[in-house]
Amino acid sequence: GQMYEAATCTDIKENQEYFPNIAAKLLIEGHPLELMDGDAAHVPMTWVKAVMNEVIRMLHDPKVFVLSILGVQSSGKSTLLNTMFGIQFKVSAGRCTRGAFVQLLPIEQSLREKFKCDY
């Protein structure tokens, strides 16, 4: 994200329009996307907006339910998400997930009407 933003501030425009598209495809396939760099405490908003606009374009403006998990270090946030949704955030004693991530989890077709969302 930071590299994309740096490139948008320069004259280097070659192929940079492809990066949000690639990231959007990975997000749609279920891979997590880092929203905030945990080391630099920076949210590259130009990058995040570009990726999300690609997701909206590819999925035709999907309805998304957002769930956020906050808590002190080593309180089981990743374990909770792994258990609830069958995803695979890495967990171990002493491990610290840094930053903020987004991941799209599709809702089963039979439940989309009930919950009024696609992801």
ChimeraX commands (.cxc) that place a marker at each C-alpha (Angstrom):
marker #1 position 0.00,0.00,0.00 radius 0.5
marker #1 position 2.75,2.44,0.90 radius 0.5
marker #1 position 4.62,1.68,-2.31 radius 0.5
marker #1 position 1.44,2.30,-4.34 radius 0.5
marker #1 position 0.89,5.62,-2.62 radius 0.5
marker #1 position 4.51,6.64,-3.15 radius 0.5
marker #1 position 4.20,5.82,-6.86 radius 0.5
marker #1 position 1.01,7.90,-7.19 radius 0.5
marker #1 position 2.94,10.93,-5.93 radius 0.5
marker #1 position 5.59,10.60,-8.64 radius 0.5
marker #1 position 5.71,10.49,-12.40 radius 0.5
marker #1 position 6.02,6.69,-12.27 radius 0.5
marker #1 position 2.61,5.66,-13.57 radius 0.5
marker #1 position 3.60,2.57,-15.57 radius 0.5
marker #1 position 1.42,-0.43,-14.62 radius 0.5
marker #1 position 0.40,0.98,-11.24 radius 0.5
marker #1 position -3.32,0.79,-12.15 radius 0.5
marker #1 position -3.02,-3.01,-12.10 radius 0.5
marker #1 position -2.03,-3.31,-8.44 radius 0.5
marker #1 position -5.44,-2.43,-6.90 radius 0.5
marker #1 position -7.05,-4.89,-9.33 radius 0.5
marker #1 position -4.70,-7.69,-8.25 radius 0.5
marker #1 position -5.24,-6.92,-4.55 radius 0.5
marker #1 position -9.03,-6.86,-5.06 radius 0.5
marker #1 position -8.93,-10.27,-6.75 radius 0.5
marker #1 position -6.93,-11.69,-3.83 radius 0.5
marker #1 position -9.36,-10.16,-1.33 radius 0.5
marker #1 position -12.34,-11.64,-3.18 radius 0.5
marker #1 position -10.60,-15.05,-3.14 radius 0.5
marker #1 position -10.50,-14.84,0.67 radius 0.5
marker #1 position -6.99,-13.55,1.33 radius 0.5
marker #1 position -6.61,-10.86,4.03 radius 0.5
marker #1 position -5.56,-7.34,3.07 radius 0.5
marker #1 position -3.54,-5.16,5.43 radius 0.5
marker #1 position -5.37,-1.88,6.02 radius 0.5
marker #1 position -2.95,-0.42,8.55 radius 0.5
marker #1 position 0.75,-1.09,8.77 radius 0.5
marker #1 position 1.27,-2.09,12.40 radius 0.5
marker #1 position 4.90,-1.04,12.41 radius 0.5
marker #1 position 4.44,2.40,10.86 radius 0.5
marker #1 position 0.90,2.97,12.26 radius 0.5
marker #1 position -0.08,4.27,8.83 radius 0.5
marker #1 position -3.24,3.69,6.79 radius 0.5
marker #1 position -2.51,4.22,3.08 radius 0.5
marker #1 position -5.93,5.65,2.24 radius 0.5
marker #1 position -5.28,6.11,-1.50 radius 0.5
marker #1 position -4.37,2.40,-1.72 radius 0.5
marker #1 position -7.30,1.21,0.41 radius 0.5
marker #1 position -9.80,3.31,-1.57 radius 0.5
marker #1 position -8.39,2.06,-4.89 radius 0.5
marker #1 position -8.64,-1.59,-3.79 radius 0.5
marker #1 position -12.14,-1.19,-2.35 radius 0.5
marker #1 position -13.33,0.58,-5.51 radius 0.5
marker #1 position -12.07,-2.40,-7.51 radius 0.5
marker #1 position -13.92,-4.80,-5.18 radius 0.5
marker #1 position -17.12,-2.79,-5.63 radius 0.5
marker #1 position -16.67,-2.80,-9.40 radius 0.5
marker #1 position -15.93,-6.54,-9.59 radius 0.5
marker #1 position -18.73,-7.64,-7.24 radius 0.5
marker #1 position -21.30,-5.08,-8.44 radius 0.5
marker #1 position -21.65,-3.14,-5.17 radius 0.5
marker #1 position -21.99,-6.02,-2.67 radius 0.5
marker #1 position -23.64,-5.61,0.71 radius 0.5
marker #1 position -20.99,-6.10,3.38 radius 0.5
marker #1 position -21.47,-6.66,7.11 radius 0.5
marker #1 position -18.45,-5.38,9.04 radius 0.5
marker #1 position -17.31,-7.10,12.21 radius 0.5
marker #1 position -14.46,-5.57,14.20 radius 0.5
marker #1 position -12.62,-7.30,17.01 radius 0.5
marker #1 position -10.69,-5.15,19.48 radius 0.5
marker #1 position -8.87,-6.16,22.64 radius 0.5
marker #1 position -5.66,-6.07,24.58 radius 0.5
marker #1 position -2.66,-8.10,23.46 radius 0.5
marker #1 position -2.97,-11.89,23.80 radius 0.5
marker #1 position -6.67,-11.78,24.68 radius 0.5
marker #1 position -7.66,-14.28,21.96 radius 0.5
marker #1 position -8.92,-12.02,19.17 radius 0.5
marker #1 position -7.40,-14.11,16.35 radius 0.5
marker #1 position -8.48,-17.34,18.02 radius 0.5
marker #1 position -12.04,-16.02,18.27 radius 0.5
marker #1 position -12.14,-15.12,14.57 radius 0.5
marker #1 position -10.57,-18.45,13.58 radius 0.5
marker #1 position -13.16,-20.36,15.61 radius 0.5
marker #1 position -16.17,-18.34,14.48 radius 0.5
marker #1 position -15.39,-18.21,10.77 radius 0.5
marker #1 position -12.92,-20.99,10.02 radius 0.5
marker #1 position -10.23,-18.59,8.88 radius 0.5
marker #1 position -6.55,-19.05,9.65 radius 0.5
marker #1 position -4.97,-16.11,11.41 radius 0.5
marker #1 position -1.71,-17.35,12.90 radius 0.5
marker #1 position -1.84,-17.82,16.67 radius 0.5
marker #1 position 0.77,-18.84,19.22 radius 0.5
marker #1 position 2.00,-17.82,22.65 radius 0.5
marker #1 position 3.77,-14.49,22.45 radius 0.5
marker #1 position 2.67,-13.81,18.88 radius 0.5
marker #1 position 1.30,-10.35,18.22 radius 0.5
marker #1 position -0.80,-9.51,15.16 radius 0.5
marker #1 position 0.26,-6.00,14.19 radius 0.5
marker #1 position -1.85,-3.66,12.13 radius 0.5
marker #1 position -5.42,-3.92,10.94 radius 0.5
marker #1 position -6.62,-6.34,8.29 radius 0.5
marker #1 position -9.76,-6.86,6.22 radius 0.5
marker #1 position -10.97,-10.18,4.87 radius 0.5
marker #1 position -14.10,-10.90,2.82 radius 0.5
marker #1 position -15.98,-14.00,3.88 radius 0.5
marker #1 position -18.88,-14.87,1.57 radius 0.5
marker #1 position -22.22,-15.64,3.21 radius 0.5
marker #1 position -23.93,-18.82,2.07 radius 0.5
marker #1 position -26.47,-18.14,-0.67 radius 0.5
marker #1 position -29.31,-19.50,1.49 radius 0.5
marker #1 position -28.51,-16.96,4.26 radius 0.5
marker #1 position -27.98,-13.86,2.14 radius 0.5
marker #1 position -31.67,-12.94,2.08 radius 0.5
marker #1 position -32.04,-13.42,5.83 radius 0.5
marker #1 position -29.00,-11.31,6.75 radius 0.5
marker #1 position -29.38,-8.87,3.84 radius 0.5
marker #1 position -25.68,-8.99,3.00 radius 0.5
marker #1 position -23.35,-10.84,0.64 radius 0.5
marker #1 position -20.15,-10.80,2.72 radius 0.5
marker link #1:1,2 radius 0.2
marker link #1:2,3 radius 0.2
marker link #1:3,4 radius 0.2
marker link #1:4,5 radius 0.2
marker link #1:5,6 radius 0.2
marker link #1:6,7 radius 0.2
marker link #1:7,8 radius 0.2
marker link #1:8,9 radius 0.2
marker link #1:9,10 radius 0.2
marker link #1:10,11 radius 0.2
marker link #1:11,12 radius 0.2
marker link #1:12,13 radius 0.2
marker link #1:13,14 radius 0.2
marker link #1:14,15 radius 0.2
marker link #1:15,16 radius 0.2
marker link #1:16,17 radius 0.2
marker link #1:17,18 radius 0.2
marker link #1:18,19 radius 0.2
marker link #1:19,20 radius 0.2
marker link #1:20,21 radius 0.2
marker link #1:21,22 radius 0.2
marker link #1:22,23 radius 0.2
marker link #1:23,24 radius 0.2
marker link #1:24,25 radius 0.2
marker link #1:25,26 radius 0.2
marker link #1:26,27 radius 0.2
marker link #1:27,28 radius 0.2
marker link #1:28,29 radius 0.2
marker link #1:29,30 radius 0.2
marker link #1:30,31 radius 0.2
marker link #1:31,32 radius 0.2
marker link #1:32,33 radius 0.2
marker link #1:33,34 radius 0.2
marker link #1:34,35 radius 0.2
marker link #1:35,36 radius 0.2
marker link #1:36,37 radius 0.2
marker link #1:37,38 radius 0.2
marker link #1:38,39 radius 0.2
marker link #1:39,40 radius 0.2
marker link #1:40,41 radius 0.2
marker link #1:41,42 radius 0.2
marker link #1:42,43 radius 0.2
marker link #1:43,44 radius 0.2
marker link #1:44,45 radius 0.2
marker link #1:45,46 radius 0.2
marker link #1:46,47 radius 0.2
marker link #1:47,48 radius 0.2
marker link #1:48,49 radius 0.2
marker link #1:49,50 radius 0.2
marker link #1:50,51 radius 0.2
marker link #1:51,52 radius 0.2
marker link #1:52,53 radius 0.2
marker link #1:53,54 radius 0.2
marker link #1:54,55 radius 0.2
marker link #1:55,56 radius 0.2
marker link #1:56,57 radius 0.2
marker link #1:57,58 radius 0.2
marker link #1:58,59 radius 0.2
marker link #1:59,60 radius 0.2
marker link #1:60,61 radius 0.2
marker link #1:61,62 radius 0.2
marker link #1:62,63 radius 0.2
marker link #1:63,64 radius 0.2
marker link #1:64,65 radius 0.2
marker link #1:65,66 radius 0.2
marker link #1:66,67 radius 0.2
marker link #1:67,68 radius 0.2
marker link #1:68,69 radius 0.2
marker link #1:69,70 radius 0.2
marker link #1:70,71 radius 0.2
marker link #1:71,72 radius 0.2
marker link #1:72,73 radius 0.2
marker link #1:73,74 radius 0.2
marker link #1:74,75 radius 0.2
marker link #1:75,76 radius 0.2
marker link #1:76,77 radius 0.2
marker link #1:77,78 radius 0.2
marker link #1:78,79 radius 0.2
marker link #1:79,80 radius 0.2
marker link #1:80,81 radius 0.2
marker link #1:81,82 radius 0.2
marker link #1:82,83 radius 0.2
marker link #1:83,84 radius 0.2
marker link #1:84,85 radius 0.2
marker link #1:85,86 radius 0.2
marker link #1:86,87 radius 0.2
marker link #1:87,88 radius 0.2
marker link #1:88,89 radius 0.2
marker link #1:89,90 radius 0.2
marker link #1:90,91 radius 0.2
marker link #1:91,92 radius 0.2
marker link #1:92,93 radius 0.2
marker link #1:93,94 radius 0.2
marker link #1:94,95 radius 0.2
marker link #1:95,96 radius 0.2
marker link #1:96,97 radius 0.2
marker link #1:97,98 radius 0.2
marker link #1:98,99 radius 0.2
marker link #1:99,100 radius 0.2
marker link #1:100,101 radius 0.2
marker link #1:101,102 radius 0.2
marker link #1:102,103 radius 0.2
marker link #1:103,104 radius 0.2
marker link #1:104,105 radius 0.2
marker link #1:105,106 radius 0.2
marker link #1:106,107 radius 0.2
marker link #1:107,108 radius 0.2
marker link #1:108,109 radius 0.2
marker link #1:109,110 radius 0.2
marker link #1:110,111 radius 0.2
marker link #1:111,112 radius 0.2
marker link #1:112,113 radius 0.2
marker link #1:113,114 radius 0.2
marker link #1:114,115 radius 0.2
marker link #1:115,116 radius 0.2
marker link #1:116,117 radius 0.2
marker link #1:117,118 radius 0.2
marker link #1:118,119 radius 0.2
view
